[in-house]
Each structure stands twice: as C-alpha cells, then as structure tokens.
Amino acid sequence: MKVAIFFIMLFMVWGIIHVWSRTIAIELGYALSKEQAIKEQLVADNKALHLEISTLRSSKRLESMANNMGLHTPYPDQVIYIWPDE
C-alpha cells in the first residue's frame, strides 16, 4: 500500500512539474511574439525615417528652398577656395 501511495505521489509531482514547465514555455512564447512584433515595428519605423532623411537631403528640395529664400547659385567670382597648407 505504501508503494502505491509513493507512486501516486510521484506521478502527482511529475504532473505538477510538467504542467508548470509547459505554462512557463507558453508564457515565454507569448513574450517572444510580443518582442518580435515590437522589433518589426521598430524596423518599419527605421525604414520610414531613412526615407524621410533621404527626402530631406534631396538636392532638388534644398535648391527650391534656397530659391524661395531668395538665394541663388554663386557667381564664379564669389567663390573662394581654401586649401589646407601642404
């Protein structure tokens, strides 16, 4: 009788440990999915920001802004080249 109770208790402990480990695995899976979704959103934001940077650095955009402010391409006599001492 003691052996049967021992095996029943052993089986119950094994069952509790098994359920606990599966619960932990499922929680980790949900956490991993959440982090992957955050990563994908950050990658998409990064791509959008790189696109915006390239748009803002566009030479046509800068030229149109300069024209709107009354600036123009300098004449050759207005350009001064400064060369480092060699």
MARLUM-80031 format. One record per atom (N, C-alpha, C, O): x, y, z; atom name. Coordinates in Angstrom, 2 decimals, m for minus. Atoms other than C-alpha are relative to their C-alpha. Layout:
u=X&v=Y&w=Z&name=CA .
...
***
This chain:
u=0.82&v=m1.20&w=0.00&name=N .
u=0.00&v=0.00&w=0.00&name=CA .
u=0.86&v=1.26&w=0.00&name=C .
u=0.54&v=2.24&w=m0.67&name=O .
u=m0.89&v=m1.15&w=m0.06&name=N .
u=2.86&v=2.37&w=0.82&name=CA .
u=0.65&v=0.25&w=m1.36&name=C .
u=0.88&v=1.39&w=m1.75&name=O .
u=m0.62&v=m0.12&w=1.33&name=N .
u=4.43&v=1.67&w=m2.58&name=CA .
u=m0.98&v=0.66&w=m0.96&name=C .
u=m0.58&v=1.51&w=m1.77&name=O .
u=1.01&v=m0.60&w=0.88&name=N .
u=1.19&v=2.56&w=m4.35&name=CA .
u=m0.17&v=1.48&w=0.29&name=C .
u=m0.27&v=2.29&w=m0.63&name=O .
u=0.12&v=m1.42&w=m0.38&name=N .
u=0.88&v=5.82&w=m2.42&name=CA .
u=1.23&v=0.77&w=m0.48&name=C .
u=1.13&v=1.90&w=m0.95&name=O .
u=m1.24&v=m0.63&w=0.46&name=N .
u=4.53&v=6.57&w=m3.21&name=CA .
u=m0.05&v=0.28&w=m1.51&name=C .
u=0.30&v=1.37&w=m1.95&name=O .
u=0.08&v=m0.18&w=1.44&name=N .
u=3.97&v=6.06&w=m6.95&name=CA .
u=m1.07&v=1.02&w=m0.39&name=C .
u=m0.89&v=1.77&w=m1.34&name=O .
u=1.04&v=m1.00&w=0.27&name=N .
u=0.76&v=8.11&w=m6.89&name=CA .
u=0.54&v=1.40&w=0.30&name=C .
u=0.33&v=2.32&w=m0.49&name=O .
u=m0.59&v=m1.30&w=m0.34&name=N .
u=2.59&v=10.96&w=m5.12&name=CA .
u=1.06&v=0.40&w=m1.03&name=C .
u=1.13&v=1.55&w=m1.44&name=O .
u=m1.03&v=m0.27&w=1.01&name=N .
u=5.50&v=10.66&w=m7.56&name=CA .
u=m0.64&v=0.44&w=m1.31&name=C .
u=m0.17&v=1.39&w=m1.94&name=O .
u=0.71&v=m0.36&w=1.22&name=N .
u=3.08&v=10.78&w=m10.50&name=CA .
u=m0.61&v=1.40&w=0.12&name=C .
u=m0.60&v=2.17&w=m0.85&name=O .
u=0.59&v=m1.32&w=m0.20&name=N .
u=1.33&v=13.84&w=m9.00&name=CA .
u=1.07&v=1.09&w=m0.08&name=C .
u=0.85&v=2.13&w=m0.70&name=O .
u=m1.10&v=m0.97&w=0.05&name=N .
u=4.65&v=15.66&w=m8.51&name=CA .
u=0.47&v=0.18&w=m1.45&name=C .
u=0.69&v=1.30&w=m1.91&name=O .
u=m0.40&v=m0.08&w=1.40&name=N .
u=5.67&v=14.79&w=m12.07&name=CA .
u=m1.02&v=0.80&w=m0.81&name=C .
u=m0.65&v=1.61&w=m1.66&name=O .
u=1.06&v=m0.72&w=0.73&name=N .
u=2.30&v=16.08&w=m13.36&name=CA .
u=0.04&v=1.49&w=0.28&name=C .
u=m0.11&v=2.30&w=m0.63&name=O .
u=m0.08&v=m1.43&w=m0.35&name=N .
u=2.62&v=19.36&w=m11.47&name=CA .
u=1.20&v=0.65&w=m0.66&name=C .
u=1.09&v=1.75&w=m1.21&name=O .
u=m1.20&v=m0.56&w=0.64&name=N .
u=6.16&v=19.90&w=m12.73&name=CA .
u=m0.20&v=0.11&w=m1.51&name=C .
u=0.21&v=1.10&w=m2.12&name=O .
u=0.23&v=m0.02&w=1.44&name=N .
u=5.11&v=19.05&w=m16.27&name=CA .
u=m0.93&v=1.17&w=m0.38&name=C .
u=m0.64&v=1.91&w=m1.32&name=O .
u=0.93&v=m1.10&w=0.28&name=N .
u=2.16&v=21.47&w=m16.21&name=CA .
u=0.68&v=1.34&w=0.22&name=C .
u=0.50&v=2.26&w=m0.58&name=O .
u=m0.71&v=m1.24&w=m0.29&name=N .
u=4.32&v=24.18&w=m14.64&name=CA .
u=0.99&v=0.34&w=m1.12&name=C .
u=1.05&v=1.49&w=m1.57&name=O .
u=m0.98&v=m0.27&w=1.06&name=N .
u=7.05&v=23.80&w=m17.27&name=CA .
u=m0.69&v=0.38&w=m1.31&name=C .
u=m0.19&v=1.25&w=m2.03&name=O .
u=0.73&v=m0.35&w=1.22&name=N .
u=4.51&v=23.91&w=m20.13&name=CA .
u=m0.57&v=1.42&w=0.10&name=C .
u=m0.57&v=2.17&w=m0.88&name=O .
u=0.53&v=m1.36&w=m0.20&name=N .
u=2.94&v=27.04&w=m18.63&name=CA .
u=1.10&v=1.03&w=m0.20&name=C .
u=0.88&v=2.05&w=m0.85&name=O .
u=m1.15&v=m0.90&w=0.18&name=N .
u=6.37&v=28.71&w=m18.47&name=CA .
u=0.35&v=0.10&w=m1.48&name=C .
u=0.62&v=1.20&w=m1.98&name=O .
u=m0.33&v=0.00&w=1.43&name=N .
u=7.06&v=27.69&w=m22.09&name=CA .
u=m1.01&v=0.82&w=m0.79&name=C .
u=m0.63&v=1.56&w=m1.70&name=O .
u=1.03&v=m0.77&w=0.71&name=N .
u=3.75&v=29.17&w=m23.26&name=CA .
u=0.16&v=1.48&w=0.29&name=C .
u=0.04&v=2.30&w=m0.62&name=O .
u=m0.19&v=m1.40&w=m0.34&name=N .
u=4.37&v=32.42&w=m21.36&name=CA .
u=1.22&v=0.58&w=m0.73&name=C .
u=1.17&v=1.71&w=m1.20&name=O .
u=m1.18&v=m0.46&w=0.74&name=N .
u=7.84&v=32.68&w=m22.91&name=CA .
u=m0.29&v=0.15&w=m1.49&name=C .
u=0.22&v=1.07&w=m2.13&name=O .
u=0.39&v=m0.11&w=1.40&name=N .
u=6.34&v=32.07&w=m26.34&name=CA .
u=m0.78&v=1.28&w=m0.26&name=C .
u=m0.55&v=1.95&w=m1.27&name=O .
u=0.75&v=m1.25&w=0.14&name=N .
u=3.89&v=34.94&w=m25.85&name=CA .
u=0.92&v=1.21&w=0.12&name=C .
u=0.79&v=2.18&w=m0.63&name=O .
u=m0.94&v=m1.11&w=m0.18&name=N .
u=6.67&v=37.21&w=m24.60&name=CA .
u=0.88&v=0.16&w=m1.24&name=C .
u=1.15&v=1.28&w=m1.68&name=O .
u=m0.83&v=m0.04&w=1.20&name=N .
u=8.82&v=36.29&w=m27.61&name=CA .
u=m0.78&v=0.59&w=m1.17&name=C .
u=m0.24&v=1.39&w=m1.93&name=O .
u=0.83&v=m0.54&w=1.09&name=N .
u=5.96&v=37.03&w=m30.02&name=CA .
u=m0.18&v=1.50&w=0.16&name=C .
u=m0.14&v=2.24&w=m0.82&name=O .
u=0.17&v=m1.43&w=m0.26&name=N .
u=5.40&v=40.40&w=m28.38&name=CA .
u=1.27&v=0.77&w=m0.36&name=C .
u=1.21&v=1.82&w=m0.99&name=O .
u=m1.27&v=m0.66&w=0.30&name=N .
u=9.10&v=41.30&w=m28.65&name=CA .
u=0.27&v=0.01&w=m1.50&name=C .
u=0.82&v=0.99&w=m2.02&name=O .
u=m0.19&v=0.02&w=1.45&name=N .
u=9.19&v=40.23&w=m32.30&name=CA .
u=m0.89&v=1.03&w=m0.69&name=C .
u=m0.47&v=1.66&w=m1.66&name=O .
u=0.89&v=m1.02&w=0.57&name=N .
u=6.20&v=42.46&w=m33.06&name=CA .
u=0.58&v=1.38&w=0.23&name=C .
u=0.51&v=2.24&w=m0.65&name=O .
u=m0.64&v=m1.29&w=m0.29&name=N .
u=7.97&v=45.36&w=m31.36&name=CA .
u=1.19&v=0.22&w=m0.93&name=C .
u=1.38&v=1.32&w=m1.45&name=O .
u=m1.16&v=m0.10&w=0.89&name=N .
u=11.12&v=44.64&w=m33.39&name=CA .
u=m0.44&v=0.34&w=m1.42&name=C .
u=0.16&v=1.21&w=m2.06&name=O .
u=0.49&v=m0.26&w=1.35&name=N .
u=9.15&v=44.57&w=m36.65&name=CA .
u=m0.48&v=1.44&w=m0.13&name=C .
u=m0.26&v=2.09&w=m1.15&name=O .
u=0.47&v=m1.38&w=0.03&name=N .
u=7.53&v=47.91&w=m35.77&name=CA .
u=1.19&v=0.97&w=m0.01&name=C .
u=1.18&v=1.96&w=m0.73&name=O .
u=m1.19&v=m0.85&w=m0.03&name=N .
u=10.93&v=49.43&w=m34.95&name=CA .
u=0.74&v=m0.02&w=m1.33&name=C .
u=1.24&v=1.02&w=m1.77&name=O .
u=m0.66&v=0.09&w=1.31&name=N .
u=12.41&v=48.17&w=m38.23&name=CA .
u=m0.78&v=0.82&w=m1.03&name=C .
u=m0.19&v=1.52&w=m1.85&name=O .
u=0.82&v=m0.78&w=0.92&name=N .
u=9.48&v=49.69&w=m40.14&name=CA .
u=0.18&v=1.50&w=0.26&name=C .
u=0.27&v=2.28&w=m0.69&name=O .
u=m0.23&v=m1.40&w=m0.34&name=N .
u=9.93&v=52.99&w=m38.27&name=CA .
u=1.36&v=0.46&w=m0.48&name=C .
u=1.50&v=1.58&w=m0.98&name=O .
u=m1.35&v=m0.34&w=0.43&name=N .
u=13.65&v=52.92&w=m39.04&name=CA .
u=0.05&v=0.22&w=m1.51&name=C .
u=0.68&v=1.16&w=m1.99&name=O .
u=0.04&v=m0.16&w=1.47&name=N .
u=12.99&v=52.42&w=m42.77&name=CA .
u=m0.70&v=1.30&w=m0.38&name=C .
u=m0.26&v=2.00&w=m1.29&name=O .
u=0.72&v=m1.24&w=0.29&name=N .
u=10.47&v=55.28&w=m42.75&name=CA .
u=0.86&v=1.21&w=0.30&name=C .
u=0.84&v=2.19&w=m0.44&name=O .
u=m0.88&v=m1.12&w=m0.34&name=N .
u=12.97&v=57.56&w=m41.02&name=CA .
u=1.13&v=0.15&w=m1.00&name=C .
u=1.51&v=1.27&w=m1.35&name=O .
u=m1.05&v=m0.09&w=1.03&name=N .
u=15.70&v=56.69&w=m43.53&name=CA .
u=m0.56&v=0.61&w=m1.28&name=C .
u=0.12&v=1.39&w=m1.95&name=O .
u=0.63&v=m0.59&w=1.17&name=N .
u=13.29&v=57.53&w=m46.33&name=CA .
u=m0.20&v=1.49&w=0.19&name=C .
u=0.04&v=2.28&w=m0.72&name=O .
u=0.20&v=m1.42&w=m0.28&name=N .
u=12.45&v=60.83&w=m44.68&name=CA .
u=1.32&v=0.76&w=m0.04&name=C .
u=1.37&v=1.88&w=m0.54&name=O .
u=m1.32&v=m0.65&w=0.04&name=N .
u=16.15&v=61.64&w=m44.25&name=CA .
u=0.43&v=0.21&w=m1.45&name=C .
u=0.90&v=1.29&w=m1.80&name=O .
u=m0.42&v=m0.14&w=1.40&name=N .
u=16.84&v=60.96&w=m47.92&name=CA .
u=m0.86&v=1.05&w=m0.72&name=C .
u=m0.36&v=1.76&w=m1.59&name=O .
u=0.86&v=m1.03&w=0.60&name=N .
u=13.85&v=63.13&w=m48.88&name=CA .
u=0.44&v=1.39&w=0.44&name=C .
u=0.49&v=2.31&w=m0.37&name=O .
u=m0.41&v=m1.31&w=m0.50&name=N .
u=15.01&v=65.98&w=m46.66&name=CA .
u=1.36&v=0.43&w=m0.53&name=C .
u=1.63&v=1.62&w=m0.65&name=O .
u=m1.32&v=m0.31&w=0.54&name=N .
u=18.55&v=65.77&w=m48.05&name=CA .
u=m0.01&v=0.17&w=m1.52&name=C .
u=1.04&v=0.43&w=m2.11&name=O .
u=0.09&v=m0.08&w=1.45&name=N .
u=17.32&v=65.88&w=m51.65&name=CA .
u=0.51&v=1.35&w=m0.49&name=C .
u=0.12&v=2.40&w=0.04&name=O .
u=m0.57&v=m1.25&w=0.50&name=N .
u=19.26&v=68.44&w=m53.65&name=CA .
u=m1.06&v=0.87&w=m0.66&name=C .
u=m0.99&v=2.10&w=m0.58&name=O .
u=1.07&v=m0.79&w=0.61&name=N .
u=16.14&v=69.50&w=m55.57&name=CA .
u=m0.81&v=0.72&w=1.07&name=C .
u=m1.19&v=1.87&w=0.89&name=O .
u=0.75&v=m0.62&w=m1.09&name=N .
u=14.31&v=70.17&w=m52.30&name=CA .
u=0.79&v=1.16&w=0.59&name=C .
u=0.24&v=2.23&w=0.83&name=O .
u=m0.82&v=m1.07&w=m0.57&name=N .
u=17.21&v=72.18&w=m50.90&name=CA .
u=0.12&v=1.18&w=m0.96&name=C .
u=0.12&v=2.33&w=m0.54&name=O .
u=m0.09&v=m1.07&w=0.99&name=N .
u=17.52&v=74.13&w=m54.14&name=CA .
u=m1.29&v=0.81&w=m0.05&name=C .
u=m1.24&v=2.03&w=m0.15&name=O .
u=1.27&v=m0.73&w=0.01&name=N .
u=13.81&v=75.00&w=m54.13&name=CA .
u=m0.17&v=0.83&w=1.26&name=C .
u=m0.71&v=1.93&w=1.21&name=O .
u=0.06&v=m0.79&w=m1.24&name=N .
u=14.03&v=76.10&w=m50.50&name=CA .
u=0.89&v=1.23&w=m0.10&name=C .
u=0.51&v=2.31&w=0.35&name=O .
u=m0.92&v=m1.13&w=0.15&name=N .
u=17.03&v=78.29&w=m51.33&name=CA .
u=m0.60&v=1.04&w=m0.94&name=C .
u=m0.50&v=2.24&w=m0.69&name=O .
u=0.64&v=m0.95&w=0.92&name=N .
u=15.17&v=79.83&w=m54.27&name=CA .
u=m1.14&v=0.76&w=0.68&name=C .
u=m1.33&v=1.95&w=0.44&name=O .
u=1.09&v=m0.66&w=m0.73&name=N .
u=12.18&v=80.56&w=m52.01&name=CA .
u=0.52&v=1.05&w=0.97&name=C .
u=m0.18&v=2.02&w=1.26&name=O .
u=m0.58&v=m0.97&w=m0.91&name=N .
u=14.50&v=82.41&w=m49.63&name=CA .
u=0.78&v=1.09&w=m0.73&name=C .
u=1.37&v=1.96&w=m0.11&name=O .
u=m0.68&v=m1.03&w=0.79&name=N .
u=15.95&v=84.47&w=m52.46&name=CA .
u=1.47&v=m0.28&w=m0.22&name=C .
u=2.21&v=0.61&w=m0.63&name=O .
u=m1.40&v=0.36&w=0.23&name=N .
u=19.26&v=82.64&w=m52.67&name=CA .
u=0.15&v=m0.50&w=m1.43&name=C .
u=m0.81&v=m0.96&w=m2.04&name=O .
u=m0.27&v=0.49&w=1.34&name=N .
u=20.89&v=81.74&w=m55.95&name=CA .
u=1.39&v=m0.61&w=m0.03&name=C .
u=2.15&v=m0.49&w=0.93&name=O .
u=m1.32&v=0.60&w=0.16&name=N .
u=23.91&v=79.87&w=m57.23&name=CA .
u=1.04&v=1.13&w=m0.07&name=C .
u=0.84&v=2.10&w=m0.80&name=O .
u=m0.98&v=m1.09&w=m0.01&name=N .
u=27.01&v=81.98&w=m56.54&name=CA .
u=0.71&v=0.12&w=m1.35&name=C .
u=0.90&v=m0.86&w=m2.07&name=O .
u=m0.78&v=m0.25&w=1.22&name=N .
u=28.88&v=83.57&w=m59.41&name=CA .
u=1.43&v=m0.45&w=0.25&name=C .
u=1.86&v=m0.52&w=1.40&name=O .
u=m1.37&v=0.50&w=m0.19&name=N .
u=32.41&v=82.31&w=m60.02&name=CA .
u=0.89&v=0.93&w=0.82&name=C .
u=1.77&v=0.46&w=1.54&name=O .
u=m0.86&v=m0.92&w=m0.76&name=N .
u=33.96&v=85.47&w=m58.55&name=CA .
u=m0.40&v=0.08&w=1.48&name=C .
u=0.32&v=0.68&w=2.28&name=O .
u=0.44&v=0.01&w=m1.39&name=N .
u=32.00&v=84.95&w=m55.32&name=CA .
u=0.51&v=m1.22&w=0.77&name=C .
u=0.39&v=m1.28&w=1.99&name=O .
u=m0.45&v=1.23&w=m0.64&name=N .
u=33.51&v=81.53&w=m54.62&name=CA .
u=1.46&v=0.14&w=0.38&name=C .
u=2.29&v=0.52&w=m0.45&name=O .
u=m1.38&v=m0.04&w=m0.49&name=N .
u=36.66&v=81.40&w=m52.51&name=CA .
u=0.36&v=m1.41&w=0.43&name=C .
u=m0.31&v=m1.98&w=1.29&name=O .
u=m0.47&v=1.33&w=m0.36&name=N .
u=38.54&v=78.11&w=m52.29&name=CA .
u=1.09&v=0.13&w=1.04&name=C .
u=2.03&v=0.91&w=0.88&name=O .
u=m1.01&v=m0.01&w=m1.06&name=N .
u=40.51&v=77.49&w=m49.14&name=CA .
u=0.64&v=m1.38&w=0.00&name=C .
u=m0.02&v=m2.39&w=0.25&name=O .
u=m0.73&v=1.25&w=0.07&name=N .
u=43.18&v=74.84&w=m49.48&name=CA .
u=0.83&v=m0.15&w=1.26&name=C .
u=1.43&v=0.82&w=1.72&name=O .
u=m0.84&v=0.19&w=m1.19&name=N .
u=44.90&v=73.31&w=m46.47&name=CA .
u=1.47&v=0.13&w=m0.38&name=C .
u=1.87&v=m0.19&w=m1.50&name=O .
u=m1.45&v=m0.13&w=0.26&name=N .
u=48.60&v=74.05&w=m46.16&name=CA .
u=0.60&v=m1.37&w=m0.19&name=C .
u=0.31&v=m2.31&w=0.55&name=O .
u=m0.62&v=1.29&w=0.30&name=N .
u=50.65&v=71.31&w=m47.65&name=CA .
u=1.43&v=m0.01&w=0.43&name=C .
u=2.12&v=m1.01&w=0.26&name=O .
***
